Each structure stands twice: as C-alpha cells, then as structure tokens.
Amino acid sequence: MAAEQSVTTLPMPESLTTPPAAPAPPKRRAPRPEAGRADARGRKHTKDKKAKKREKARKDKDARADEPAELSSKQYLREMKKLHVELVRLQEWVRHKGLKVCIVFEGRDGAGKGGTIKAIAERVSPRVFRVIALPAPTEREKSQMYLQRYVPHLPAAGEVVIFDRSWYNRAGVERVMGFTPEDRVKRFLDQVPAYEKSMVESGIILLKYWLEVSPDEQTRRLQSRIGDGRKTWKLSPMDLKSYSRWYDYSRARDDMFRASDTPWAPWFVVPSDDKKKARLNCISHLLGSIHYKDVPRDKVKLPKRQKRGGYVEPNYPFKVVPQAF
C-alpha cells in the first residue's frame, strides 16, 4: 500500500473571507457660530430687499393707475378731427351772425402757445381766423399810447382774431426784462380791466388763455430746440435770458392775474406739460364758450364740366419742377 501523502491546508486570506466594510461617511466640520449668523443675516437682507422691491412696484402701479392714461397719436388725431369739424361749424356761424371773437394766448417760452394756435387755425379759413403776432414796436409805436398799436387788429364782424402774445407783453416780458419802467407797468395793470371791459361792451367775445408749463418740461423743450434745425428760430437770445428768470416771471404772472382776472374777461389756465391734451382741452373749452349752431346751407353737388370745344393741349416747353419724390 502506498504511503499516504500529507496535505497541508493553507488559511484563506481575510480579504477573501471577510466582506468589505462600508465606507466611512465624510466628516463634516461644524459651522462656526459666526458664519451661521452671517448667513442668516444675508438671507434676511435679501428677503427685505425683495419685499421692498415688490412694495415699490406696487406703489408705482397704483400711482400709474391714478394718473390719466397717456393719449396715443391715433386717439389724439381722432379727437382733433372732431374738434376741427366743430371749429368749421363755429367759423360759419361767426360769419353768418357777424360775431366778433378775440382770443388771447399768453404763457412762458416753450409753453405751447404756437402749437395750440396752429391746431386751432389748421382747418379754418385764414380770412375768418386771423393770427396776430406783432414784432417789437417801432420807434413811432413806442411814442404812442401803449394799447394803441393793438386796436387796429381787433376783430370786425365775422372775424376771429387770435393774439399770439398781446397787450400783456407789458405785464410780462417787458417788465421782467426791464424794457419798461415799473410805474408804466403799474399804470397798465390799473387800466387794462377798463380797456377789456370796453371791448366786451362793444360786442367782442374775449377769451384769455394762459398756458402753464412746469420748469422741467420747459427745460426739456428749450433744450430740444438747440439741436433741431426746424426749431432753432424759436430759440432767440431773449429766450435764453428770460429762461433764467423763472421766478421773476412767476411774480409778474401773479400780479397780472390779480389785476386782470375780471368777471367780464377772466383768465383760463391750460396745463400744458402734455401738448396733445393741452390742445384738445383748450379747443374744447373755446368751443364751449361760444354759442353756435349749424348754418343752413344748400346741398353741394359738383356741376358738369364744359365740353372740350376743340381745345388742343399746346406743345409748349413747360418748366416742370424736378420730380425728386
């Protein structure tokens, strides 16, 4: 029998007999108390900022809701078209009844007087609606009674006269710029109520409008004229001097109102920061201040054109304007 062989059993390595241990969780460092408080303060600050922003947005929205809605160009043109139709009706009534209407526009530089007057006169006859914008007085006119130069321009029967600045130059620009001694200004303010009363008693319908513009809006408008080639003529050296004297003009306006805001010739103030609304509001008030009706008129029908009657277009070398557009 063969000799038995001895078998040596080797121990298994632990890596094969023991399951792998679970990885230890990463150690977290406890936050320092100071850092925790700082993070909390930061989060609170962010929340406060967001809350303030939401509150400001809410207040701005409420403020916009309280303000009148902005007038679009389409709305403005639609409303202006209606008013132009009414102005033509007024014109026909003035001619039909022989009314005499005098409209005075005053206000600071850049208040919108010219634009409002243009809007009134745009669709009516210049033979009925006459715009008067007098230049500086001549030496002869300076020697006359002050109100004398305005009398020839007052309306006759069937006319509407619009003064783009008027006899109130004496109480305004002449006073503020030092062109007239103070005693003459005082005399004018004493006399003008009686002068206007005589106008009204003679049958003239007198309407006086003051266009009121804010300092910021006046600055914006005058500044826009500097670089606009269409408006440079509106910015004279006198305008620049008068611009700096805002409160002198305010005092002059206040004195003028106190002296001449009378029951027979009151002043009407037109806020004019929004030009479109100012024009619409002013024209609406003008139309509401004068009683007028439709004038009877025959139905209009175009007649037939005459026959050619042998007419032949001439072979003439007409000088035609170049067709650039």
C-alpha positions as CSV (number, residue, x, y, z in Angstrom):
1,M,0.0,0.0,0.0
2,A,1.3,3.2,-0.9
3,A,2.3,5.6,1.8
4,E,-0.3,8.4,2.4
5,Q,0.6,11.8,1.2
6,S,0.1,14.6,3.7
7,V,-2.0,17.6,2.6
8,T,-1.2,21.0,4.1
9,T,-4.3,23.3,4.3
10,L,-3.4,27.0,4.0
11,P,-5.5,29.6,5.7
12,M,-7.7,31.8,3.5
13,P,-6.7,35.5,3.4
14,E,-9.0,37.8,5.3
15,S,-9.7,39.8,2.2
16,L,-11.5,36.8,0.7
17,T,-13.3,35.6,3.7
18,T,-14.5,38.9,5.2
19,P,-17.0,41.2,3.3
20,P,-15.6,44.7,2.6
21,A,-16.5,47.3,5.2
22,A,-18.9,50.1,4.2
23,P,-17.0,53.4,3.5
24,A,-17.0,55.8,6.4
25,P,-19.2,58.9,6.0
26,P,-17.2,62.1,5.2
27,K,-16.6,64.1,8.2
28,R,-18.4,67.5,8.3
29,R,-17.0,70.4,10.0
30,A,-19.4,72.1,12.3
31,P,-20.1,75.6,11.1
32,R,-18.7,78.3,13.2
33,P,-21.3,80.2,15.1
34,E,-20.2,83.5,13.5
35,A,-20.6,82.1,9.9
36,G,-24.1,80.8,10.7
37,R,-25.2,84.2,11.9
38,A,-23.8,85.9,8.9
39,D,-25.6,83.6,6.5
40,A,-28.9,84.2,8.4
41,R,-28.4,87.9,8.2
42,G,-27.6,87.7,4.4
43,R,-30.8,85.7,3.8
44,K,-32.8,88.2,5.8
45,H,-31.3,91.1,4.0
46,T,-32.1,89.5,0.6
47,K,-35.7,88.9,1.7
48,D,-36.0,92.5,2.8
49,K,-34.7,93.9,-0.5
50,K,-37.1,91.7,-2.4
51,A,-40.0,92.8,-0.2
52,K,-39.1,96.5,-0.7
53,K,-38.8,96.0,-4.4
54,R,-42.3,94.4,-4.5
55,E,-43.7,97.2,-2.4
56,K,-42.2,99.9,-4.7
57,A,-43.5,98.1,-7.8
58,R,-47.0,98.0,-6.2
59,K,-46.9,101.7,-5.3
60,D,-45.7,102.6,-8.8
61,K,-48.5,100.6,-10.3
62,D,-51.1,102.3,-8.0
63,A,-49.6,105.8,-8.9
64,R,-49.9,105.0,-12.7
65,A,-53.5,103.8,-12.2
66,D,-54.3,107.2,-10.6
67,E,-52.8,109.1,-13.5
68,P,-54.8,109.9,-16.6
69,A,-54.0,107.4,-19.4
70,E,-51.4,108.6,-21.9
71,L,-53.0,109.8,-25.2
72,S,-51.8,107.9,-28.2
73,S,-51.2,109.7,-31.5
74,K,-54.2,107.8,-33.0
75,Q,-56.5,108.9,-30.3
76,Y,-55.2,112.5,-30.5
77,L,-55.8,112.7,-34.2
78,R,-59.2,111.2,-33.9
79,E,-60.3,113.7,-31.3
80,M,-58.7,116.6,-33.1
81,K,-60.6,115.7,-36.3
82,K,-63.9,116.0,-34.3
83,L,-62.8,119.4,-32.9
84,H,-61.7,120.7,-36.4
85,V,-65.2,119.9,-37.7
86,E,-66.7,121.9,-34.8
87,L,-64.3,124.8,-35.5
88,V,-65.5,124.9,-39.1
89,R,-69.1,125.0,-37.8
90,L,-68.1,127.8,-35.4
91,Q,-66.5,129.7,-38.3
92,E,-69.6,129.5,-40.4
93,W,-71.8,130.7,-37.5
94,V,-69.4,133.6,-36.8
95,R,-69.7,134.7,-40.5
96,H,-73.4,134.1,-40.6
97,K,-74.1,136.1,-37.4
98,G,-71.3,138.7,-37.7
99,L,-69.8,137.8,-34.4
100,K,-66.5,139.4,-33.2
101,V,-64.2,137.0,-31.3
102,C,-60.8,137.8,-29.8
103,I,-58.7,135.1,-28.3
104,V,-55.5,135.9,-26.3
105,F,-52.7,133.4,-25.7
106,E,-50.1,134.1,-23.1
107,G,-47.5,131.9,-21.3
108,R,-43.8,131.4,-20.8
109,D,-41.4,130.5,-23.6
110,G,-42.0,126.8,-24.6
111,A,-45.4,126.6,-23.0
112,G,-47.0,125.5,-26.3
113,K,-48.8,128.7,-27.5
114,G,-47.7,128.4,-31.1
115,G,-48.7,124.7,-31.4
116,T,-52.1,125.3,-29.9
117,I,-52.8,128.3,-32.2
118,K,-51.7,126.2,-35.2
119,A,-54.1,123.4,-34.1
120,I,-56.9,125.9,-34.0
121,A,-56.2,127.6,-37.3
122,E,-55.2,124.5,-39.3
123,R,-58.5,123.7,-40.9
124,V,-60.3,127.0,-40.9
125,S,-60.2,130.0,-43.3
126,P,-57.4,132.5,-42.7
127,R,-59.9,135.2,-43.8
128,V,-62.0,134.5,-40.8
129,F,-59.4,133.2,-38.3
130,R,-56.6,135.8,-38.3
131,V,-53.5,135.2,-36.2
132,I,-51.7,138.3,-34.9
133,A,-48.1,138.0,-33.7
134,L,-46.7,141.5,-33.6
135,P,-43.0,142.2,-33.7
136,A,-41.2,144.5,-31.4
137,P,-42.7,148.0,-31.5
138,T,-41.1,150.6,-33.8
139,E,-39.9,154.0,-32.5
140,R,-43.1,155.6,-33.7
141,E,-45.2,152.9,-31.9
142,K,-43.2,153.4,-28.7
143,S,-44.2,157.1,-28.7
144,Q,-47.9,156.2,-29.0
145,M,-50.3,155.2,-26.2
146,Y,-49.4,151.7,-25.4
147,L,-52.7,150.0,-26.2
148,Q,-53.0,151.9,-29.5
149,R,-51.0,149.5,-31.6
150,Y,-53.3,146.7,-30.8
151,V,-56.6,148.4,-31.6
152,P,-56.3,148.1,-35.4
153,H,-56.0,144.4,-35.1
154,L,-59.2,143.8,-33.0
155,P,-61.9,141.8,-34.8
156,A,-64.6,143.3,-37.0
157,A,-67.9,141.5,-37.7
158,G,-67.5,137.9,-38.9
159,E,-63.9,137.6,-37.6
160,V,-61.9,135.6,-35.1
161,V,-58.7,137.2,-34.1
162,I,-56.0,135.2,-32.2
163,F,-53.2,137.0,-30.5
164,D,-50.0,135.1,-30.1
165,R,-48.9,137.3,-27.2
166,S,-50.8,140.5,-26.8
167,W,-51.0,143.7,-24.8
168,Y,-50.0,141.6,-21.8
169,N,-46.4,141.9,-23.0
170,R,-46.2,144.9,-20.8
171,A,-47.1,142.9,-17.7
172,G,-44.8,140.0,-18.7
173,V,-41.7,140.1,-20.9
174,E,-41.3,143.9,-20.9
175,R,-41.5,144.0,-17.1
176,V,-39.3,141.0,-16.4
177,M,-36.6,142.0,-19.0
178,G,-36.6,145.7,-17.8
179,F,-37.8,147.2,-21.0
180,T,-40.5,149.2,-19.3
181,P,-40.3,151.3,-16.1
182,E,-42.2,149.9,-13.2
183,D,-44.6,152.9,-13.0
184,R,-45.8,152.3,-16.5
185,V,-46.4,148.6,-15.7
186,K,-48.5,149.7,-12.7
187,R,-50.4,152.1,-14.9
188,F,-51.1,149.4,-17.4
189,L,-52.3,147.0,-14.8
190,D,-54.7,149.7,-13.5
191,Q,-56.0,150.5,-17.0
192,V,-56.3,147.1,-18.6
193,P,-59.6,146.0,-16.9
194,A,-61.4,149.1,-18.2
195,Y,-59.8,148.6,-21.7
196,E,-61.1,145.0,-21.8
197,K,-64.5,146.0,-20.4
198,S,-64.9,148.4,-23.3
199,M,-64.0,145.6,-25.7
200,V,-66.7,143.3,-24.2
201,E,-69.3,146.1,-24.1
202,S,-68.7,146.8,-27.8
203,G,-69.8,143.2,-28.6
204,I,-66.4,141.4,-28.7
205,I,-66.3,137.9,-27.2
206,L,-62.9,138.0,-25.4
207,L,-61.2,134.8,-24.3
208,K,-57.9,134.8,-22.5
209,Y,-55.8,131.7,-22.1
210,W,-52.6,131.2,-20.0
211,L,-50.6,128.1,-20.9
212,E,-48.9,126.8,-17.8
213,V,-45.7,124.7,-18.2
214,S,-43.5,123.2,-15.5
215,P,-39.8,124.2,-15.1
216,D,-38.6,120.7,-16.0
217,E,-40.8,120.5,-19.1
218,Q,-39.8,124.0,-20.2
219,T,-36.1,123.0,-19.9
220,R,-36.7,119.8,-21.9
221,R,-38.4,121.7,-24.7
222,L,-35.9,124.5,-25.0
223,Q,-33.1,122.0,-24.8
224,S,-34.6,120.1,-27.7
225,R,-34.6,123.3,-29.9
226,I,-30.8,123.6,-29.7
227,G,-30.0,120.7,-32.0
228,D,-33.2,120.7,-34.1
229,G,-32.8,122.6,-37.3
230,R,-36.6,123.0,-37.6
231,K,-36.8,124.9,-34.3
232,T,-33.6,126.9,-34.0
233,W,-35.6,130.1,-34.9
234,K,-37.6,129.6,-31.8
235,L,-34.6,130.0,-29.5
236,S,-33.6,133.7,-29.6
237,P,-31.1,135.4,-27.3
238,M,-34.1,136.9,-25.5
239,D,-35.5,133.4,-24.8
240,L,-32.2,132.4,-23.2
241,K,-32.2,135.4,-20.9
242,S,-35.8,135.0,-19.9
243,Y,-35.3,131.3,-19.2
244,S,-33.1,132.1,-16.3
245,R,-35.7,134.4,-14.7
246,W,-38.4,131.8,-13.9
247,Y,-39.5,133.3,-10.6
248,D,-39.5,136.9,-11.9
249,Y,-42.0,135.6,-14.5
250,S,-44.0,133.9,-11.8
251,R,-44.3,137.1,-9.8
252,A,-45.2,139.0,-12.9
253,R,-47.9,136.4,-13.8
254,D,-49.3,136.6,-10.3
255,D,-49.6,140.4,-10.4
256,M,-51.2,140.2,-13.9
257,F,-53.8,137.7,-12.7
258,R,-54.7,139.8,-9.7
259,A,-55.2,142.9,-11.8
260,S,-56.9,141.5,-14.9
261,D,-58.8,138.3,-13.9
262,T,-62.2,140.0,-14.0
263,P,-65.7,138.7,-14.3
264,W,-66.1,140.2,-17.8
265,A,-62.6,139.0,-19.0
266,P,-61.4,136.1,-16.9
267,W,-58.2,134.2,-17.3
268,F,-58.4,130.4,-18.2
269,V,-55.3,128.4,-17.3
270,V,-54.3,125.4,-19.5
271,P,-51.8,122.9,-18.0
272,S,-49.5,122.3,-21.0
273,D,-46.9,119.7,-20.0
274,D,-48.8,117.3,-22.2
275,K,-49.1,119.2,-25.5
276,K,-51.7,116.9,-27.1
277,K,-54.0,117.1,-24.1
278,A,-53.5,120.9,-23.7
279,R,-54.5,121.5,-27.3
280,L,-57.6,119.3,-27.1
281,N,-58.7,120.7,-23.8
282,C,-58.1,124.3,-24.9
283,I,-60.1,123.9,-28.2
284,S,-62.9,122.1,-26.3
285,H,-63.2,125.0,-23.9
286,L,-63.1,127.6,-26.6
287,L,-66.0,125.8,-28.5
288,G,-67.9,125.5,-25.2
289,S,-67.5,129.2,-24.5
290,I,-69.2,130.5,-27.7
291,H,-72.8,129.6,-28.5
292,Y,-73.1,128.5,-32.2
293,K,-75.4,126.4,-34.4
294,D,-75.3,124.9,-37.8
295,V,-75.8,127.4,-40.6
296,P,-78.5,126.4,-43.2
297,R,-76.8,125.6,-46.5
298,D,-77.8,124.1,-49.8
299,K,-76.8,120.6,-50.7
300,V,-73.5,120.7,-52.5
301,K,-73.3,118.9,-55.9
302,L,-70.5,119.3,-58.4
303,P,-71.7,120.7,-61.8
304,K,-70.8,119.1,-65.1
305,R,-67.6,120.2,-66.8
306,Q,-67.8,122.1,-70.1
307,K,-67.0,120.2,-73.3
308,R,-63.6,120.4,-74.9
309,G,-64.9,122.6,-77.7
310,G,-61.9,122.0,-80.0
311,Y,-59.3,122.8,-77.3
312,V,-55.9,121.2,-78.0
313,E,-53.1,120.9,-75.4
314,P,-50.2,123.2,-76.6
315,N,-46.8,121.8,-77.4
316,Y,-45.1,124.2,-75.0
317,P,-41.8,123.6,-73.2
318,F,-43.1,123.9,-69.7
319,K,-40.5,124.2,-66.9
320,V,-41.6,121.3,-64.7
321,V,-40.3,121.1,-61.2
322,P,-37.9,118.1,-60.8
323,Q,-39.7,115.1,-59.5
324,A,-37.4,114.2,-56.7
325,F,-40.0,112.3,-54.8
